[in-house]
């Protein structure tokens, strides 16, 4: 394993182990600890049983040996064996560490992890085994109990209950950063102390309980005393360990409750903030000079500010006069002689000092999420949100390290989140030799003293102090840089062949990224800042900004240990191996490709997490914390609305949605339901307003906002004109850079420009539940002669059968390639190669559509946005488009009285979504499977297709190639012996002969053998002549309707059965129809 992970690279997890020196001994001892904990059970519980079988046992019992000497001797003997093994493993890991190119050795960590991981585990498991053997005196039962305990803690309990049962240290975060060491050392020491104390206590209790002549009465009482001391000490540590977490949750609940109480109070606007920060050891001393104004229309007699509860205020002045204030946790309430009229401006100064209490951070993130594993492979990393150490400081807006107007997170009202553009002036004094980093131009006044000045107001500032070095590149309009810790420059040598071309590549890709979104980058510099491995950020509902992205800065964990693309040397090896044929790629080509892959990390909005579980690959999407889009919008613009606080989030989602998102479609095909599909299904049951207020929907809120934003702005575009609205919106954003735009002002301007009133649209958009539902005719693509030129004509027909109006977006992906490398967006479909068309349909309206193109579209994406359709996005690919000499070239969007029909009058269809469709149930899980596999209860209506390990019971899934009116879905199952059956009970109105058809979905093959599956679908048709078998040869069948035969049915029900009996890997059950002859 060491050879594969440390020397060879270890795939996607290898860099996490090689980037941080302490990770190598950490993961080695974790793996060893699991094995030795099991072996120790056998050795420890064997000593009594084996000794009793020895003929010399009686002699030993009569010798002058106390119980203490006997048990402690056995313990030390076993410990000696295991410590020898541990030392051997540590030496082996050290050898691989030394052999690994570019990996530093952290000598101290080898001894530290040996003490923290192995010794407490061995002492505990031996003590437990000794005790149980002494009490039960049956080795077999002892084995069962102890091994059962190991299995339960390792597979079932895991990190639950604050790691209290994690005696092997397999789940408690213990990675030591190369910068700040352990981020949670008190928790680690208490946790490991619990098990060392319990183990020692059990050993001494075993001495007391051992059934032999005691030899020494003093030793007997000595053992019981020490067992009480050690077990009592372990209990005390366990109590404090649990109390630490429980008390933090209690305080967090009180903080939110306090915020809820004051969230409705009006807040001042902070227009200026001069900060003077002195860093001293583990504390900071700060003076904050605020310029605040009453931007509301009403007078204020109370001022409310927030400041982290770990910072103690020593003085507060208003216009130079010390003023009384109330400090309640994070809130600072000033009501003494306050009378600010509308438009008034006052100066308020805060003087405070202390450290950051991280309990006050991320109040909206629930405990389960905060305790989820953070790390790679077996590495568990503690989560930290702020640092103030003698040699390192990291403070972001989330730490609330400078005064904020109003309250922090409130569960009652999202209006607490009102970004304010403030002119910041920051002065920092720290220890000589340390470098301070913040926003704005930096001026070093003296060694350890810095000043940061900003030309434009900012929504937030951060402060980082450490032993930093800098490398920078001058771009066309922006300075690109990297702030890295001394000794962490592993990247320069990785680009030795391309160092002269790197500036041009970075600049070009960055301009591509800006051009994609047609927005401006307002800062003069863009820097990557290396931060400790423990720094963690979260996705939020009200904004897509994560704390890893600051104005002009990106916080990257040390050496990018969680980012595979940051492993530059291994990526070059992989590029040479898989990037092209041997000899085709030069070293410079490899370096450029690797660099572009790394840069793409900052321009991709979402990431995918591929999980292989029980043979199935599932993909989960989550927000990319390093996505730099906020630098183009959030840090420069903000549209504020008291009535609809989520407005700015919707604008943000719309501006980001400027590229064709092929990922969502791919995710839907992989998982059955992408996050967008889940959001659309949620909107079928609840209004936008209800979803925002429902905490159970927090995982899809971002997708709901995106879908609703697409609907809102598509409607405005349709009314105003697509290009006209785009130009108008960019003009508004440019004119209101670095300041808030009120929604009322935006509404007024759009009304003046396009005679559109947003308020009625917004009311309906926010509260309406009814959704449109569309039937879409098959898409036809032909080449037509238009004059002397040959054009491509794409035509279809769409019917809106619902009672509400709706919009459908047709995106034609032309022949150009998908997004560029580097800073260009990934996922395909930039603005230049996609042509969008919007089609508005009234309730119960049908339109015939036809579009002409000079080139050949490669693909058509039909997006029904928020609708009854599942999936709401359908894809039609075009390969070889043939000429139709009879076709008339025309572009049209005309209303017709002939709707889209999925069936003819003489046809009866039963789909899998209909009540006439039934499936047999076969979901049996053994007790062992429940204990070991421990899969969560599936809550999704539809699941992804598991090609590698199909389910043994019928499972619903979706795909746009299934049959369906609004919902295109089907069921699938693993091929078997015929014990599982899907049944369609088709109503028959009158007796006669009918053709029977089955709608077939043919999945594209994967793996090495990409040929078509060979085998039959086996049906039983229950006709008047009795049950008849029918087989459908899949290799010769086509996707869509396939004829099964003609049968005579009497009036009632035609029963058609499809079993899982087949040689095929899977069977899909979709729809059947009968056609009267």
Secondary structure by P-SEA (a helix, b strand, c coil): ccccccccccccaaaaaaaccaaaaaaaaaaaaaaaaaaaaaaaaaaaaaaaaccaaaaaaaccccaaaaaaaaaaaaaaaaaaaaaaaaaaaaaaaaaccccccaaaaaaaaaacccaaaaaaaaaaaaaaaaacccaaaaaaaaaaaaaaaaccccccccccccccccccbbbbbcccccccaaaaaaaaaaaaaaaaaaaaaaaaacccccccaaaaaaaaaaaaaaaaaaaaaaaaaaaaaaaaaaaaaaaaaaaaaccccbbbbbcbbbbbbbbcccbbbbbbbbbccccccccccbbbbbccccccccccccccbbbbbbbcccbbbbcccccccccbbbbbbbbcbbbbccccccccccccccccccccccbbbbbbcccccccbbbbcccccccccccccccccccccbbbbbbbbbbbbbccccbbbbbcccccccccccbbbbbcccccbbbbbbcbbbbbbbbcccbbbbbbbccccccccccccccccaaaaaaaaaaaaaaaaacccccccbbbbbbbcccbbbbbbccccccccccccbbbbccccccccccaaaaaaaaaaacccccccccaaaaaaaaaaaaaacccccbbbbbbbcccbbbbbbbbcccccccccccccbbbbbccccaaaaaaaaaaacccccaaaaaaaaaccccaaaaaaaaaacccaaaaaaccccccaaaaaaaaaaaaaaaaaaaaccaaaaaaaaaaaaaaaccbbbbaaaaaaaaaaaccccaaaaaaaaacccbbbbbcccbbbbbbbbcccbbbbbbbbcccccccccbbbbbbbbccccccccccccccccccccbbbbbbbbcccbbbbbbbbbcccccbbbbbcccccccccbbbbbbcbbbbcccbbbbbbbcccccccccccccbbbbccccccbbbbbbbbbcaaaaaacccccccccccccccccccccccccccccccccccccbbbbcccccccbbbbbcccccbbbbbbbbbcccccccccccccbbbbbbbbbbccccbbbbbbccccccccccccbbbbbccccbbbbbccccccccccccbbbbbcc
